[in-house]
Each structure stands twice: as structure tokens, then as C-alpha cells.
Amino acid sequence: MKFTAILGMTAALVVGGSGIAAAQAPANLDTKKFNVIGTWNFLNIFKVVEAPFWNEKLGAASGGKLTGNIKSITELNLKGTEVLRLLKTGVYDVAHALPIYVDDGAAIFEGSDVSGVATSVAQQREILNAWMPEMQKIMRDKFGAQIVSTFAFPKQVFFCRDEISSLADLKGKKVRVQGVSQSDLVKALGGSAVTIPFGEVVPALEKGVVDCGITGTLPGYQAKWPEVVKSVVDVALGYTAGFVAVNLNSWNKLSKPTQEFMTGEFKKLEEASWASVEADTKEGIACNTGNGPCSVGTPAKLKLVTPSDADRAAMKKALNDVVLPEWAKRCGPECATKWTETVGKPYGLAAKAN
């Protein structure tokens, strides 16, 4: 069946005289425990959205028939690309994954998260939805899976060991990146790109293996980057898109009523995920700089660098002159043309190889 949001099979049941409403699950659901790979267990999206969904909310909504056993990528100590391989083999039924985890069909998935394109949460979500048909083809054909929900991390920004004043100060610096388009962006700004797993960035910054790193505002704080950096540059580099995919063999074994119910629950998961992005982006800046309340710890005192007109011009030039043309080469002419028509046109962007 198609993954359209089919909900409306729940009813409110008032328990006793307390006024507490409990969901009444459909009577014809399968009984199933989903084995799930989540994101990093120290991040807000895992703590506030993913773990509660699989550990509590799904069971409550289904009357205990559908439950989850979620393990974070941190706990499993997996490399990104291993996540989708395990999903493909059926070791896990569901995976919360990132486009940068895709090794077979990587350039196509990259089209949902080209660095520097999305400058707002709403735009990132629109891009994912517009490019979804292309990603679904890869998931079905290469990984035997289907995307059932999307999410994103807070706005991606630069964190640097030294105090810097503008993007011009990145020239000559070694910058930790995730994904090829971030690498292209850093090179276009005069830096050199270094790929380091997320969990190894703090010691790399501390030892000077890299001078700066890119990650989300709140993830950077929660990963303790402020302990080894002095500056955070609040320039929009994107949001690191994500998706939730289900193994099709697992999905096809479910009854139609269960599939319909799960489609509705995945929609709830998606809405909760996106609602967290904007709040976490703002709180991340506050937690890193002390310029506002921080509910997840003691605020750091990093220097906040606000982009100037020159910085914004540099980002625009890097995106149009280097990042998009390089991605167009990787994806090919037909793919680039389709991206321009479906994703780029509303924002005045075109992907054409130089």
C-alpha cells in the first residue's frame, strides 16, 4: 500500500472521572515488536522524539500490540553506511538514517540535502518532500526498504577552535565535514575539508587535527564541542536531513489494517520530529553562547559570529559556482535537470555542471 497518512481509527476514551483520555486501538492489529536503529542517544531528537515513540507512544496507541526495541547508533557503535546495510538484510525492521549514509545511489540522496541550499526548516522539509520520489526509487531498488517519515537536525553551523570574525577567516583552516557537498562548500570558502566520524570530533579539535567543524547548533553543544572551541558562526549551511525507513519484507508481512495504523503513527513521528528542529536550533545557539535559556545544561560562552552581507554573498557564490555544479557532475545531467525543475526552481537555483 502507499504510505499516505491514514489515521482516524482511534477514539477518545475517558477513564473514570479523571478526565484523562486514552487512545482506543483498532481491534484487528497484528502483534509485532519492531527492531529499530535510532540516531545518537545523547541528542535531543533521540531523547525527546525517537525513544519515547518506540518505547512508549506506539505501545500505548496500539493497546500494547505494536512495540519497539530501539538501539541508538551510539550504543551499537555503527558506521553510518552500516545502518542501511543492516536494514537491507532484515536484522532491523526500521532505521532512522541520513542521506549521507547512502553509499549506493549516494548522489541522488545528496540532492535532498545539498549544503547551503536550505536556509530555513520549512525549506528543508519542502526539499525532502519534492525530492522524495527519487529517493524512494533508490530505497526500494537498492535497499529493499521504503521511507515512511522524515526529520532533520538543527541548523548546521561552523564551530572553530580560535576566535574568528567572518567566513573569510576560514581560509587555510582544516574543517570537519559530513558529506561531499559540505566538503565542496568548505573548499569554495578557502578551507580544506576533513571527514571525521561525529564521535571523534572533540579529540580532533582538541589536538588541532582540525581547526573547525560543522554540525547542528544543539548537537554540537550536547556533544561537548564548546569545551574545545571558542567561536560559533551562525550561518545557514543546511539542516542535515534524515529519514525513517522500513524493511519491505518486514512491512509486507503486516496486515493491511496494521500497515494503515503504522502509516498514521509514522506521520505523528514525523510531525514531532520537525516540531523539535526549530526549537532545538534556537536553544542550541543559546546553550553555546549563553545568549538565552538552556534547558539541557550549563550554557557555554562561545563567541557568536553573525554573518555579514559579505559572508552571505560568499555563501551564495560558493553555492552557485561550486557546490551545485559539483553535485550536478556527481548526479548526472538527467538527475540535475530533474532537481532543478522539482527542487531548485522555487528558490531560483539551478544545478548545472560547469
C-alpha positions as CSV (number, residue, x, y, z in Angstrom):
1,M,0.0,0.0,0.0
2,K,1.1,3.6,-0.4
3,F,2.4,5.4,2.6
4,T,-0.4,8.0,2.8
5,A,-1.4,9.2,6.2
6,I,-4.3,7.1,7.2
7,L,-5.5,7.9,10.7
8,G,-8.8,8.3,12.3
9,M,-9.1,4.8,13.7
10,T,-8.6,5.9,17.2
11,A,-11.2,7.2,19.6
12,A,-11.0,9.0,22.9
13,L,-12.0,7.0,25.9
14,V,-12.4,8.9,29.2
15,V,-11.0,6.9,32.0
16,G,-13.2,7.1,35.1
17,G,-13.9,10.6,36.3
18,S,-10.3,11.8,36.0
19,G,-10.8,13.4,32.6
20,I,-7.7,11.6,31.2
21,A,-8.2,10.5,27.6
22,A,-6.7,7.2,26.4
23,A,-6.5,6.1,22.8
24,Q,-8.5,3.0,21.8
25,A,-6.5,0.9,19.4
26,P,-8.2,-0.9,16.4
27,A,-9.1,-4.4,17.4
28,N,-7.5,-6.1,14.3
29,L,-3.9,-5.1,14.7
30,D,-1.0,-7.6,14.4
31,T,1.2,-8.2,17.3
32,K,4.8,-7.1,16.4
33,K,7.9,-5.8,18.1
34,F,10.0,-3.7,15.7
35,N,13.8,-3.8,16.0
36,V,14.9,-0.2,15.3
37,I,18.2,1.6,14.8
38,G,18.0,5.2,16.1
39,T,20.3,8.2,15.9
40,W,22.8,9.3,18.6
41,N,21.5,8.7,22.1
42,F,22.8,12.0,23.6
43,L,20.9,14.1,21.1
44,N,17.6,15.8,21.8
45,I,15.8,14.2,18.9
46,F,16.6,10.7,20.2
47,K,15.7,11.6,23.8
48,V,12.6,13.6,23.1
49,V,11.2,12.1,19.9
50,E,12.6,8.7,18.8
51,A,13.0,6.8,22.1
52,P,9.6,7.9,23.5
53,F,7.9,7.0,20.2
54,W,9.2,3.4,20.1
55,N,9.4,2.7,23.9
56,E,6.1,4.3,25.0
57,K,3.8,6.0,22.5
58,L,3.5,3.3,19.9
59,G,2.6,0.7,22.5
60,A,0.1,3.0,24.2
61,A,-1.6,3.8,20.8
62,S,-1.8,0.2,19.8
63,G,-3.0,-1.2,23.0
64,G,0.3,-3.0,23.5
65,K,0.2,-4.9,20.3
66,L,2.9,-2.9,18.4
67,T,6.0,-2.1,20.3
68,G,9.6,-1.1,19.5
69,N,13.1,-2.1,20.6
70,I,15.2,0.9,19.7
71,K,19.0,0.9,19.8
72,S,20.9,4.1,19.1
73,I,23.8,4.2,16.6
74,T,25.9,5.3,19.6
75,E,25.0,2.1,21.5
76,L,25.5,-0.1,18.5
77,N,28.8,1.6,17.6
78,L,27.9,1.5,13.9
79,K,29.3,3.4,11.0
80,G,26.7,5.4,9.1
81,T,26.6,3.2,6.0
82,E,26.3,0.0,8.1
83,V,22.8,1.2,9.2
84,L,21.2,0.7,5.8
85,R,23.1,-2.5,5.2
86,L,21.6,-4.0,8.4
87,L,18.2,-2.7,7.4
88,K,18.5,-4.3,4.0
89,T,19.4,-7.7,5.5
90,G,16.4,-7.5,7.8
91,V,18.5,-7.6,11.0
92,Y,16.5,-4.4,11.8
93,D,12.9,-3.6,10.7
94,V,13.3,0.1,10.9
95,A,16.2,2.6,10.7
96,H,16.5,6.3,11.4
97,A,19.1,7.3,8.8
98,L,20.7,10.2,6.9
99,P,21.2,10.7,3.2
100,I,24.9,10.7,3.8
101,Y,24.6,7.1,5.0
102,V,23.6,6.0,1.4
103,D,26.5,4.5,-0.5
104,D,24.6,3.0,-3.4
105,G,22.8,5.9,-5.1
106,A,24.6,8.5,-2.9
107,A,24.5,11.4,-5.3
108,I,20.7,11.1,-5.7
109,F,20.1,11.1,-2.0
110,E,22.5,14.0,-1.7
111,G,20.0,16.1,-3.7
112,S,17.8,16.3,-0.6
113,D,20.5,17.9,1.4
114,V,22.9,19.9,-0.7
115,S,24.9,22.0,1.7
116,G,23.9,25.7,1.7
117,V,20.6,25.2,-0.1
118,A,18.1,25.1,2.8
119,T,18.1,28.3,4.8
120,S,15.0,27.5,6.9
121,V,13.4,24.5,8.5
122,A,10.4,24.9,6.2
123,Q,12.6,24.9,3.1
124,Q,14.4,21.8,4.2
125,R,11.2,19.9,4.6
126,E,9.8,21.2,1.3
127,I,13.0,19.9,-0.4
128,L,12.7,16.5,1.1
129,N,9.1,16.2,0.0
130,A,9.9,17.4,-3.5
131,W,12.8,15.0,-4.0
132,M,11.1,12.0,-2.2
133,P,10.2,10.1,-5.4
134,E,13.8,9.9,-6.5
135,M,14.9,8.7,-3.0
136,Q,12.1,6.2,-2.8
137,K,13.3,4.5,-6.0
138,I,16.8,4.0,-4.6
139,M,15.5,2.7,-1.3
140,R,13.3,0.2,-3.0
141,D,15.7,-1.0,-5.7
142,K,19.0,-0.9,-3.7
143,F,18.0,-1.4,-0.1
144,G,14.6,-3.3,-0.2
145,A,13.1,-0.6,2.0
146,Q,10.7,2.3,1.9
147,I,10.9,5.8,3.5
148,V,8.0,6.3,5.9
149,S,8.9,9.5,7.7
150,T,11.4,12.4,7.5
151,F,13.2,14.5,10.0
152,A,16.2,16.9,10.3
153,F,18.7,18.0,12.8
154,P,19.1,21.7,13.9
155,K,20.7,24.2,11.6
156,Q,24.3,23.3,10.6
157,V,26.9,25.9,11.6
158,F,30.7,26.3,12.0
159,F,32.4,25.7,15.3
160,C,36.0,26.9,15.5
161,R,38.9,26.4,17.9
162,D,40.0,30.1,17.5
163,E,38.1,33.3,17.7
164,I,37.1,34.2,14.2
165,S,35.1,37.2,12.9
166,S,33.8,36.1,9.5
167,L,33.8,33.4,6.9
168,A,36.9,34.9,5.4
169,D,38.8,33.6,8.4
170,L,38.1,30.0,7.3
171,K,40.7,30.3,4.6
172,G,43.5,27.9,5.2
173,K,41.7,26.1,8.0
174,K,41.0,22.4,8.3
175,V,37.3,21.9,8.7
176,R,35.5,18.7,9.7
177,V,32.6,18.0,7.3
178,Q,29.9,15.4,6.8
179,G,29.0,14.7,3.2
180,V,30.6,15.6,-0.1
181,S,28.6,18.8,-0.6
182,Q,29.8,20.2,2.7
183,S,33.3,19.4,1.5
184,D,32.7,21.4,-1.7
185,L,31.4,24.3,0.3
186,V,34.4,24.4,2.6
187,K,36.8,24.3,-0.3
188,A,34.9,27.1,-2.0
189,L,35.3,29.2,1.1
190,G,39.0,28.6,1.1
191,G,39.3,25.9,3.7
192,S,40.3,22.2,3.5
193,A,37.7,19.5,4.2
194,V,38.4,16.6,6.6
195,T,36.0,13.7,7.2
196,I,35.9,12.5,10.8
197,P,33.1,10.5,12.5
198,F,30.9,12.6,14.8
199,G,32.0,10.8,17.9
200,E,35.7,11.6,17.2
201,V,35.4,15.3,16.5
202,V,36.1,16.6,20.0
203,P,39.6,15.0,20.4
204,A,40.4,16.0,16.8
205,L,39.5,19.6,17.6
206,E,41.4,19.4,20.9
207,K,44.5,18.1,19.3
208,G,44.4,20.5,16.4
209,V,43.8,17.8,13.8
210,V,41.0,20.1,12.6
211,D,40.5,23.8,13.2
212,C,36.8,23.9,12.8
213,G,33.8,21.5,12.5
214,I,30.3,21.6,11.1
215,T,27.3,20.2,13.0
216,G,23.9,21.3,14.3
217,T,23.7,24.0,16.9
218,L,22.3,21.8,19.7
219,P,24.0,18.6,18.7
220,G,27.4,20.5,18.9
221,Y,26.6,21.6,22.4
222,Q,25.4,18.1,23.5
223,A,28.5,16.5,22.0
224,K,30.6,18.9,24.2
225,W,32.2,20.8,21.3
226,P,32.2,24.1,23.3
227,E,34.8,22.5,25.6
228,V,37.3,22.6,22.7
229,V,36.2,25.6,20.6
230,K,35.9,29.4,21.0
231,S,33.6,30.5,18.2
232,V,30.3,29.5,16.6
233,V,29.3,31.0,13.2
234,D,25.5,31.3,12.9
235,V,25.4,30.9,9.1
236,A,22.9,28.6,7.5
237,L,24.7,25.6,6.0
238,G,21.6,23.4,5.8
239,Y,19.9,21.1,8.4
240,T,21.2,17.6,7.8
241,A,18.1,15.9,6.5
242,G,17.1,12.5,7.8
243,F,14.5,9.8,7.1
244,V,13.0,6.8,8.7
245,A,12.9,3.7,6.5
246,V,11.2,0.3,7.0
247,N,12.4,-3.0,5.6
248,L,9.9,-4.0,2.9
249,N,10.0,-7.7,3.8
250,S,9.0,-6.8,7.4
251,W,6.4,-4.3,6.2
252,N,4.8,-6.7,3.7
253,K,4.2,-9.3,6.5
254,L,2.0,-6.8,8.3
255,S,-1.8,-6.9,7.7
256,K,-3.4,-4.0,5.8
257,P,-5.0,-2.6,9.0
258,T,-1.6,-2.7,10.7
259,Q,0.1,-1.0,7.8
260,E,-2.6,1.7,7.8
261,F,-2.3,2.2,11.6
262,M,1.5,2.4,11.4
263,T,1.3,4.9,8.5
264,G,-0.6,7.1,10.8
265,E,1.8,6.6,13.6
266,F,4.8,7.4,11.3
267,K,3.1,10.6,10.4
268,K,2.8,11.5,14.1
269,L,6.5,10.7,14.5
270,E,7.3,13.0,11.5
271,E,5.4,15.9,12.9
272,A,7.0,15.6,16.3
273,S,10.5,15.4,14.7
274,W,10.0,18.6,12.7
275,A,8.5,20.5,15.6
276,S,11.7,19.9,17.5
277,V,14.1,21.3,14.9
278,E,13.3,25.0,15.1
279,A,13.3,25.0,18.9
280,D,16.5,23.0,19.1
281,T,18.2,25.3,16.6
282,K,17.4,28.4,18.7
283,E,18.2,26.7,22.0
284,G,21.5,25.4,20.6
285,I,22.7,28.9,19.9
286,A,21.7,29.9,23.5
287,C,23.4,26.9,25.0
288,N,26.6,27.6,23.1
289,T,26.8,31.3,23.8
290,G,24.8,32.0,26.9
291,N,22.5,34.3,25.0
292,G,19.3,32.9,26.3
293,P,18.0,30.0,28.4
294,C,19.5,26.5,28.0
295,S,17.3,23.7,29.4
296,V,19.8,20.9,28.7
297,G,22.8,22.1,30.7
298,T,25.0,25.0,31.7
299,P,25.4,27.5,28.9
300,A,28.9,27.9,27.3
301,K,30.4,31.2,26.4
302,L,31.4,30.9,22.8
303,K,31.8,33.9,20.6
304,L,28.8,34.2,18.4
305,V,29.7,35.3,14.8
306,T,26.7,36.7,12.9
307,P,27.1,36.6,9.2
308,S,27.7,39.9,7.4
309,D,26.5,40.9,4.0
310,A,29.9,39.8,2.7
311,D,29.5,36.4,4.4
312,R,26.1,35.9,2.8
313,A,27.5,36.9,-0.6
314,A,30.4,34.4,-0.2
315,M,27.9,31.6,0.7
316,K,25.8,32.4,-2.4
317,K,28.8,32.5,-4.7
318,A,30.1,29.2,-3.2
319,L,26.7,27.5,-3.7
320,N,26.1,28.6,-7.3
321,D,29.7,28.5,-8.6
322,V,31.0,25.3,-6.9
323,V,28.6,23.3,-4.7
324,L,25.7,22.9,-7.1
325,P,27.9,22.4,-10.2
326,E,30.0,19.7,-8.5
327,W,26.8,17.9,-7.3
328,A,25.4,18.1,-10.8
329,K,28.5,16.3,-12.1
330,R,28.1,13.5,-9.5
331,C,24.4,13.0,-10.2
332,G,24.5,13.4,-13.9
333,P,22.6,15.6,-16.4
334,E,19.2,13.9,-16.2
335,C,19.3,13.9,-12.4
336,A,20.5,17.6,-12.2
337,T,17.8,18.7,-14.7
338,K,15.1,17.0,-12.6
339,W,16.5,18.5,-9.4
340,T,16.4,22.0,-11.0
341,E,12.8,21.5,-12.1
342,T,11.4,20.0,-8.8
343,V,13.7,21.4,-6.1
344,G,15.7,24.4,-7.3
345,K,13.2,26.4,-9.4
346,P,11.0,27.6,-6.5
347,Y,14.2,29.1,-4.9
348,G,15.9,30.4,-8.0
349,L,18.5,27.7,-8.0
350,A,19.9,25.6,-10.9
351,A,22.2,22.6,-10.8
352,K,24.3,22.6,-13.9
353,A,27.8,21.1,-14.3
354,N,30.5,23.6,-15.3
